[in-house]
Amino acid sequence: MNTDDFRELIHQKGRELYRPMPWRDQPTLYYVLVSELMLQQTQVARVLMKFKEFTAAFPDIESLAAAELTEVLRAWQGLGYNRRARYLHQTAQAIAAGAPVTTLDDLVALPGIGINTAGAIINYVYQIPTPFIETNIRTVYLNHFFMDQTAVADRDILPIVEQTMDRANPRQWFWALMDYGSELKAQGKGKLFASRHYTKQPEFAGSLRQMRGEILRRYVGGQSLAEITAELQDDPRFAAALDGLRQDGLIG
């Protein structure tokens, strides 16, 4: 497929498949930042519910920065991967203290923001055309430019993203890619096997991550560490889970 045909297809899919979301309706730095951190490893449907609750509790960067970490973790409950909440809290504090946020380098310097998350923010907030890769975007390019290949690295995809993207309307362009990629995955065309960067998540039930979540749920719910330890210490996962939460700065 040539570049012009591909662009036409993506624009068509963008019109057909557009999904309204609060951070699309209001693509402010704060809304996009919160949504991007939430969407890391979490489905859109779950994020839509939690985003509304979270931004009601913390309506702007300043209110999030001023909150206690325990409050932020409590509002985050249900999304998992709680380090993201701590990163978001730290990033809000840095921005509220005056950290610059207008370039890729500025954003990557903030906690929990990698190059692809920074790229998303640059496109969605500032409308500066910047190639980046995310699972849905990767899916689109694997299906159209690497159909018969396996072990495709993101560094192979990125130049094609840069070559094909709509530089006049990067925000709408990447939204369209995201929505089309979601449709392809729903059709069983995720082509995860073709990406060198795909790793299957381990089962949640019985995992260390499950125990971490249970400890943190009790902790932000008001139980003391002594009470939590008394109730959960016989579980063989407990010691490692608690130690990990302490190392991550999620529990004092």
The 8 nearest C-alpha neighbors of each residue, nearest first, counted from 0:
[[1, 5, 4, 2, 143, 144, 3, 6],
 [2, 0, 4, 3, 5, 6, 163, 144],
 [1, 3, 5, 4, 163, 6, 0, 162],
 [2, 4, 6, 5, 1, 7, 163, 0],
 [5, 3, 7, 6, 1, 2, 8, 0],
 [4, 6, 8, 2, 3, 7, 1, 9],
 [5, 7, 9, 3, 8, 4, 2, 10],
 [6, 8, 4, 10, 5, 9, 11, 3],
 [9, 7, 11, 5, 6, 10, 12, 4],
 [10, 8, 12, 6, 11, 7, 13, 175],
 [9, 11, 13, 7, 12, 8, 6, 14],
 [10, 12, 8, 14, 9, 13, 7, 15],
 [13, 11, 15, 9, 14, 10, 16, 179],
 [12, 14, 175, 10, 11, 16, 17, 15],
 [15, 13, 11, 12, 17, 16, 10, 175],
 [16, 14, 12, 13, 17, 11, 10, 179],
 [15, 17, 13, 12, 14, 178, 18, 179],
 [18, 16, 13, 14, 15, 178, 19, 175],
 [17, 19, 16, 20, 178, 174, 23, 13],
 [20, 18, 17, 23, 21, 24, 22, 16],
 [19, 21, 23, 22, 24, 18, 47, 25],
 [22, 20, 24, 23, 25, 19, 30, 26],
 [23, 21, 26, 25, 30, 24, 20, 31],
 [22, 24, 26, 20, 25, 21, 19, 31],
 [23, 25, 21, 22, 20, 26, 19, 27],
 [24, 26, 22, 23, 27, 21, 30, 31],
 [27, 25, 22, 23, 124, 31, 30, 24],
 [28, 26, 30, 29, 25, 124, 31, 22],
 [27, 29, 31, 30, 124, 32, 26, 120],
 [30, 28, 32, 27, 31, 60, 33, 59],
 [31, 29, 22, 33, 27, 32, 28, 34],
 [30, 32, 34, 28, 33, 29, 22, 26],
 [31, 33, 29, 35, 30, 34, 28, 36],
 [32, 34, 30, 36, 31, 35, 29, 37],
 [33, 35, 37, 31, 36, 32, 38, 30],
 [36, 34, 38, 32, 37, 33, 31, 39],
 [35, 37, 33, 34, 38, 39, 83, 32],
 [38, 36, 34, 35, 39, 33, 46, 41],
 [39, 37, 41, 35, 36, 34, 40, 42],
 [38, 40, 37, 36, 41, 35, 83, 42],
 [41, 39, 38, 42, 37, 80, 79, 36],
 [42, 40, 38, 39, 43, 37, 46, 45],
 [41, 43, 44, 45, 46, 38, 40, 39],
 [42, 44, 46, 45, 47, 41, 38, 37],
 [45, 43, 47, 46, 42, 48, 41, 49],
 [46, 44, 43, 47, 48, 42, 49, 41],
 [45, 47, 43, 49, 48, 44, 50, 37],
 [48, 46, 44, 50, 45, 49, 43, 51],
 [47, 49, 46, 45, 50, 51, 44, 52],
 [48, 50, 46, 52, 51, 47, 53, 45],
 [51, 49, 53, 47, 52, 46, 48, 54],
 [50, 52, 49, 54, 53, 48, 55, 47],
 [53, 51, 55, 49, 50, 54, 56, 48],
 [52, 54, 50, 56, 55, 51, 74, 49],
 [53, 55, 58, 57, 56, 51, 52, 50],
 [54, 56, 52, 53, 58, 57, 51, 50],
 [55, 57, 53, 54, 58, 52, 74, 63],
 [58, 56, 54, 63, 62, 55, 59, 53],
 [59, 57, 54, 55, 56, 62, 60, 63],
 [60, 58, 61, 62, 57, 63, 29, 54],
 [59, 61, 63, 91, 62, 64, 29, 95],
 [60, 62, 64, 63, 59, 95, 65, 91],
 [63, 61, 65, 57, 64, 59, 60, 66],
 [64, 62, 57, 60, 66, 61, 65, 91],
 [63, 65, 92, 91, 61, 62, 66, 60],
 [64, 66, 62, 63, 61, 67, 92, 60],
 [67, 65, 63, 64, 62, 68, 70, 71],
 [66, 68, 70, 69, 71, 65, 64, 63],
 [67, 69, 71, 70, 72, 66, 85, 88],
 [68, 70, 72, 67, 71, 219, 73, 249],
 [71, 69, 73, 67, 68, 72, 74, 66],
 [72, 70, 68, 74, 73, 69, 75, 67],
 [73, 71, 75, 69, 74, 70, 68, 84],
 [72, 74, 70, 75, 76, 71, 219, 69],
 [75, 73, 71, 72, 76, 53, 70, 52],
 [76, 74, 72, 73, 78, 71, 77, 84],
 [77, 75, 73, 74, 78, 72, 79, 216],
 [78, 76, 79, 75, 49, 45, 74, 212],
 [77, 79, 76, 75, 80, 41, 37, 45],
 [78, 80, 81, 77, 76, 212, 75, 41],
 [81, 79, 82, 83, 78, 84, 40, 208],
 [80, 82, 83, 79, 84, 85, 72, 75],
 [81, 83, 85, 84, 80, 86, 247, 249],
 [82, 84, 86, 81, 85, 87, 80, 36],
 [85, 83, 87, 81, 82, 86, 88, 72],
 [84, 86, 88, 82, 87, 83, 89, 81],
 [87, 85, 83, 89, 111, 110, 88, 84],
 [86, 88, 84, 90, 85, 89, 83, 91],
 [87, 89, 85, 91, 86, 90, 64, 84],
 [90, 88, 92, 86, 91, 87, 85, 93],
 [89, 91, 93, 87, 92, 88, 110, 109],
 [92, 90, 64, 94, 88, 60, 93, 89],
 [91, 93, 64, 89, 95, 90, 94, 96],
 [92, 94, 90, 96, 91, 98, 95, 89],
 [95, 93, 98, 97, 91, 96, 92, 90],
 [94, 96, 92, 97, 93, 61, 91, 64],
 [97, 95, 93, 94, 98, 92, 91, 64],
 [96, 98, 94, 95, 99, 93, 92, 100],
 [97, 99, 94, 93, 96, 100, 95, 105],
 [100, 98, 105, 101, 97, 94, 106, 102],
 [101, 99, 105, 106, 102, 98, 94, 103],
 [100, 102, 99, 105, 103, 106, 121, 125],
 [103, 101, 105, 104, 100, 106, 121, 99],
 [104, 102, 106, 105, 117, 107, 118, 101],
 [103, 105, 107, 102, 106, 108, 117, 100],
 [106, 104, 102, 100, 103, 108, 107, 99],
 [105, 107, 103, 108, 109, 104, 100, 117],
 [106, 108, 104, 112, 109, 113, 105, 114],
 [109, 107, 106, 105, 104, 110, 112, 113],
 [108, 110, 107, 106, 90, 112, 111, 105],
 [111, 109, 86, 90, 112, 89, 108, 87],
 [110, 112, 86, 113, 109, 83, 87, 36],
 [113, 111, 107, 110, 116, 109, 117, 106],
 [114, 112, 116, 107, 115, 117, 111, 106],
 [113, 115, 117, 116, 107, 118, 112, 103],
 [116, 114, 118, 131, 117, 113, 132, 119],
 [117, 115, 119, 118, 113, 114, 112, 120],
 [116, 118, 114, 120, 115, 119, 106, 103],
 [119, 117, 115, 121, 116, 131, 120, 129],
 [118, 120, 116, 122, 117, 121, 123, 115],
 [119, 121, 117, 123, 118, 122, 124, 116],
 [120, 122, 118, 125, 119, 124, 123, 127],
 [123, 121, 126, 127, 119, 170, 120, 125],
 [122, 124, 170, 120, 126, 121, 125, 119],
 [123, 125, 120, 26, 121, 122, 28, 27],
 [124, 126, 121, 127, 122, 123, 120, 101],
 [127, 125, 122, 123, 170, 169, 124, 128],
 [126, 128, 122, 125, 121, 129, 169, 166],
 [129, 127, 169, 166, 122, 126, 130, 165],
 [128, 130, 118, 127, 122, 131, 121, 161],
 [131, 129, 161, 160, 118, 157, 128, 132],
 [130, 132, 115, 118, 129, 119, 157, 133],
 [133, 131, 136, 115, 137, 134, 157, 130],
 [132, 134, 136, 135, 137, 131, 115, 177],
 [133, 135, 137, 136, 138, 132, 180, 177],
 [136, 134, 180, 138, 177, 137, 133, 181],
 [137, 135, 133, 139, 138, 134, 176, 132],
 [136, 138, 134, 135, 140, 139, 133, 132],
 [139, 137, 135, 141, 136, 189, 140, 180],
 [140, 138, 180, 136, 142, 137, 141, 143],
 [141, 139, 143, 142, 137, 144, 138, 136],
 [140, 142, 145, 138, 139, 144, 143, 146],
 [143, 141, 146, 139, 140, 144, 145, 138],
 [142, 144, 140, 141, 145, 146, 139, 0],
 [143, 145, 140, 141, 146, 142, 0, 139],
 [146, 144, 141, 148, 147, 142, 143, 140],
 [145, 147, 142, 148, 144, 141, 143, 193],
 [148, 146, 145, 149, 193, 144, 142, 141],
 [149, 147, 145, 146, 193, 151, 150, 141],
 [148, 150, 193, 151, 194, 192, 147, 195],
 [151, 149, 195, 194, 193, 152, 148, 192],
 [150, 152, 194, 195, 149, 193, 155, 153],
 [153, 151, 195, 154, 155, 194, 150, 196],
 [152, 154, 156, 155, 157, 151, 132, 196],
 [153, 155, 152, 157, 156, 158, 151, 132],
 [156, 154, 153, 152, 157, 158, 151, 159],
 [155, 157, 153, 154, 159, 158, 160, 152],
 [156, 158, 160, 154, 159, 155, 153, 161],
 [159, 157, 161, 160, 156, 162, 155, 154],
 [160, 158, 162, 161, 157, 156, 163, 155],
 [159, 161, 157, 163, 158, 162, 164, 130],
 [162, 160, 158, 130, 159, 163, 164, 157],
 [161, 163, 159, 160, 164, 158, 2, 157],
 [164, 162, 160, 161, 2, 159, 165, 6],
 [165, 163, 161, 160, 166, 162, 172, 169],
 [164, 166, 167, 169, 168, 172, 163, 6],
 [165, 167, 128, 169, 168, 164, 127, 129],
 [166, 168, 165, 169, 128, 126, 127, 164],
 [169, 167, 170, 166, 165, 171, 172, 126],
 [170, 168, 172, 128, 166, 171, 165, 122],
 [169, 171, 123, 122, 172, 173, 168, 126],
 [172, 170, 174, 169, 173, 168, 175, 13],
 [173, 171, 169, 175, 170, 174, 165, 168],
 [172, 174, 176, 175, 170, 171, 169, 177],
 [173, 175, 171, 177, 176, 172, 178, 170],
 [174, 176, 13, 172, 178, 173, 177, 179],
 [177, 175, 173, 179, 174, 178, 136, 180],
 [176, 178, 174, 180, 135, 175, 179, 136],
 [179, 177, 181, 175, 180, 176, 16, 174],
 [178, 180, 182, 176, 181, 177, 175, 12],
 [181, 179, 135, 183, 177, 139, 182, 178],
 [180, 182, 178, 184, 179, 183, 135, 177],
 [181, 183, 185, 179, 180, 184, 186, 178],
 [184, 182, 188, 186, 180, 185, 181, 189],
 [183, 185, 189, 188, 187, 181, 186, 182],
 [184, 186, 182, 183, 187, 181, 188, 189],
 [187, 185, 183, 184, 188, 182, 189, 181],
 [188, 186, 184, 185, 189, 183, 190, 182],
 [189, 187, 184, 183, 190, 186, 185, 142],
 [188, 190, 184, 191, 138, 187, 183, 180],
 [191, 189, 192, 188, 193, 138, 141, 142],
 [192, 190, 193, 189, 194, 197, 138, 188],
 [191, 193, 190, 194, 149, 197, 150, 195],
 [194, 192, 149, 150, 191, 190, 151, 148],
 [195, 193, 151, 150, 196, 191, 192, 197],
 [194, 196, 150, 152, 151, 197, 193, 149],
 [197, 195, 194, 198, 152, 153, 150, 151],
 [198, 196, 194, 195, 191, 199, 192, 193],
 [199, 197, 200, 196, 195, 191, 201, 194],
 [198, 200, 201, 197, 202, 191, 196, 192],
 [199, 201, 198, 202, 203, 197, 40, 206],
 [202, 200, 203, 199, 206, 204, 198, 208],
 [201, 203, 204, 200, 206, 205, 199, 209],
 [202, 204, 206, 209, 205, 201, 208, 207],
 [205, 203, 206, 202, 209, 208, 207, 201],
 [204, 206, 203, 209, 207, 202, 210, 208],
 [207, 205, 209, 208, 203, 204, 202, 210],
 [206, 208, 210, 209, 236, 240, 211, 205],
 [209, 207, 211, 206, 210, 212, 203, 240],
 [208, 210, 212, 206, 207, 211, 203, 213],
 [211, 209, 213, 207, 212, 208, 214, 240],
 [212, 210, 208, 240, 214, 209, 213, 215],
 [211, 213, 209, 215, 210, 214, 216, 208],
 [212, 214, 210, 216, 215, 211, 209, 217],
 [215, 213, 211, 217, 216, 212, 218, 210],
 [214, 216, 218, 212, 217, 213, 219, 211],
 [217, 215, 213, 214, 218, 219, 212, 220],
 [216, 218, 220, 214, 215, 222, 219, 213],
 [217, 219, 215, 222, 220, 221, 216, 214],
 [220, 218, 221, 73, 216, 217, 69, 215],
 [221, 219, 217, 218, 216, 222, 73, 215],
 [220, 222, 219, 218, 223, 217, 216, 224],
 [223, 221, 218, 217, 220, 226, 227, 224],
 [224, 222, 226, 225, 227, 218, 221, 217],
 [225, 223, 227, 226, 228, 222, 218, 229],
 [224, 226, 228, 223, 227, 229, 222, 230],
 [227, 225, 229, 223, 224, 228, 222, 230],
 [226, 228, 224, 230, 225, 229, 231, 223],
 [227, 229, 232, 225, 231, 230, 226, 224],
 [228, 230, 226, 227, 231, 232, 225, 233],
 [229, 231, 227, 228, 232, 226, 233, 225],
 [232, 230, 228, 233, 234, 229, 227, 237],
 [233, 231, 228, 234, 237, 229, 230, 238],
 [232, 234, 231, 235, 237, 230, 229, 236],
 [233, 235, 232, 236, 237, 231, 238, 210],
 [236, 234, 237, 233, 238, 232, 239, 231],
 [237, 235, 234, 239, 207, 238, 240, 210],
 [236, 238, 240, 234, 235, 239, 232, 241],
 [239, 237, 241, 240, 236, 242, 232, 235],
 [238, 240, 242, 241, 237, 236, 243, 207],
 [241, 239, 211, 237, 243, 242, 238, 236],
 [242, 240, 244, 238, 243, 239, 237, 245],
 [241, 243, 239, 245, 240, 244, 238, 246],
 [244, 242, 246, 240, 245, 241, 239, 247],
 [245, 243, 247, 241, 249, 246, 242, 250],
 [244, 246, 250, 248, 242, 247, 243, 249],
 [247, 245, 243, 248, 244, 242, 249, 250],
 [246, 248, 244, 245, 249, 243, 82, 250],
 [249, 247, 245, 246, 250, 244, 251, 85],
 [248, 250, 244, 247, 245, 251, 85, 82],
 [251, 249, 245, 248, 244, 215, 247, 218],
 [250, 245, 248, 249, 244, 246, 224, 247]]
